[in-house]
Amino acid sequence: MNQIDAIITHIQGDENINVVSFEAAGQPMRMMALALDRSLKTGARVKLGVKASNISLGRAPLGPISISNQLKVTITHIDTGKLLSSVKFSLGKARLESIITRDSLDHMNLQAGEEIVALIKSSELSILKRL
């Protein structure tokens, strides 16, 4: 599980649905949640979680897309497998990983040291704990 330290910057709620905005390593992020701890407030420091298989990768500019979290990251290491590949990258102090197919890695010709965009749907993020 990838972990990202963040600060809550805004909380919107309507009935049982919440959209929570964060700042992580100087970049904005958003999370959609059906159940949210009501004690969480703006300014709270949290650790966010996202599975490696739920992070897509792209190159800027992407154009208009519906994925809220479009994070500028730098590739630090690539482990190339026969079918799947692990792309490791940094977001501030966080070291994250995306698992993509080998075909996607080859098609994109990703290289260590390259700046790319990590894409995370707001529904794929979760708050793991308060810091």
C-alpha positions as CSV (number, residue, x, y, z in Angstrom):
1,M,0.0,0.0,0.0
2,N,1.4,3.4,-1.0
3,Q,1.3,6.0,1.8
4,I,1.2,9.8,1.3
5,D,1.4,12.3,4.1
6,A,-1.2,15.1,3.5
7,I,-3.0,18.0,5.2
8,I,-6.8,18.4,4.9
9,T,-7.5,21.7,3.2
10,H,-11.3,21.4,2.7
11,I,-14.2,19.1,3.4
12,Q,-17.5,19.1,1.5
13,G,-20.4,16.9,2.5
14,D,-23.9,16.2,1.4
15,E,-25.8,13.5,3.3
16,N,-23.4,10.5,3.5
17,I,-21.1,11.6,0.6
18,N,-17.9,13.6,1.2
19,V,-15.2,15.1,-1.0
20,V,-12.1,15.9,1.0
21,S,-9.3,18.1,-0.5
22,F,-5.7,17.7,0.6
23,E,-2.3,19.2,0.0
24,A,0.5,16.7,-0.3
25,A,4.1,17.7,-1.2
26,G,2.8,21.0,-2.5
27,Q,0.2,19.4,-4.8
28,P,-3.6,19.3,-4.5
29,M,-5.4,16.0,-4.0
30,R,-9.0,15.0,-3.6
31,M,-10.8,12.0,-2.1
32,M,-14.3,10.8,-2.4
33,A,-15.7,9.0,0.8
34,L,-19.0,7.5,1.8
35,A,-18.2,7.4,5.5
36,L,-15.9,10.0,7.0
37,D,-14.7,10.3,10.6
38,R,-16.6,13.4,11.7
39,S,-13.8,14.4,14.0
40,L,-11.6,15.2,10.9
41,K,-11.2,18.9,10.3
42,T,-9.4,21.3,8.0
43,G,-5.8,21.4,8.9
44,A,-5.6,17.8,10.2
45,R,-2.5,15.9,9.1
46,V,-3.3,12.4,7.7
47,K,-1.7,9.5,6.0
48,L,-3.4,8.6,2.7
49,G,-3.3,5.2,1.1
50,V,-3.6,3.9,-2.4
51,K,-2.9,0.5,-4.0
52,A,0.0,0.3,-6.5
53,S,-2.4,-1.2,-9.0
54,N,-4.7,1.9,-8.7
55,I,-2.1,4.4,-9.9
56,S,-2.0,5.0,-13.7
57,L,0.8,6.9,-15.4
58,G,0.8,9.5,-18.1
59,R,2.8,12.2,-19.8
60,A,1.9,15.9,-19.6
61,P,-0.1,17.6,-21.1
62,L,-3.0,15.2,-20.6
63,G,-5.9,17.4,-21.7
64,P,-9.2,17.3,-19.9
65,I,-9.8,14.1,-18.0
66,S,-12.1,13.2,-15.0
67,I,-9.3,12.0,-12.7
68,S,-8.9,14.5,-9.9
69,N,-5.4,13.5,-8.7
70,Q,-2.9,14.4,-11.4
71,L,0.5,14.5,-9.6
72,K,3.8,15.5,-11.0
73,V,6.3,12.9,-10.0
74,T,9.8,11.7,-10.9
75,I,10.5,8.1,-11.7
76,T,13.3,6.7,-9.4
77,H,13.4,3.1,-10.5
78,I,11.8,0.6,-12.8
79,D,11.6,-3.2,-12.3
80,T,10.7,-4.8,-15.7
81,G,8.9,-8.1,-15.5
82,K,7.7,-10.4,-18.3
83,L,4.1,-9.4,-17.9
84,L,4.0,-6.6,-15.3
85,S,6.4,-3.8,-14.3
86,S,6.9,-1.8,-11.1
87,V,7.5,1.9,-11.6
88,K,8.7,3.6,-8.5
89,F,8.6,7.4,-8.2
90,S,8.8,10.2,-5.6
91,L,6.2,12.7,-4.5
92,G,8.1,14.9,-2.1
93,K,9.4,12.6,0.6
94,A,6.9,9.8,-0.3
95,R,8.2,6.9,-2.3
96,L,5.4,5.4,-4.3
97,E,4.9,2.6,-6.8
98,S,2.6,1.9,-9.7
99,I,2.1,-1.6,-11.2
100,I,1.5,-1.5,-14.9
101,T,1.7,-4.0,-17.7
102,R,4.9,-4.6,-19.5
103,D,3.2,-3.6,-22.7
104,S,2.3,-0.2,-21.2
105,L,5.8,0.4,-20.0
106,D,7.2,-0.4,-23.4
107,H,4.6,1.7,-25.2
108,M,5.3,4.7,-23.0
109,N,9.1,4.1,-23.1
110,L,9.4,5.2,-19.4
111,Q,12.8,5.9,-18.0
112,A,14.2,6.5,-14.6
113,G,14.7,10.2,-13.9
114,E,11.8,11.2,-16.1
115,E,9.0,13.5,-14.8
116,I,5.6,12.0,-15.4
117,V,2.0,12.3,-14.1
118,A,0.7,9.8,-11.6
119,L,-3.1,9.6,-11.9
120,I,-5.3,8.5,-9.0
121,K,-9.1,8.5,-9.0
122,S,-10.5,10.2,-6.0
123,S,-12.5,7.0,-5.1
124,E,-9.2,5.0,-4.9
125,L,-7.7,7.1,-2.0
126,S,-8.4,6.4,1.6
127,I,-7.3,7.9,4.9
128,L,-5.2,5.3,6.7
129,K,-4.7,7.3,9.9
130,R,-4.3,10.7,11.6
131,L,-0.7,11.9,12.1
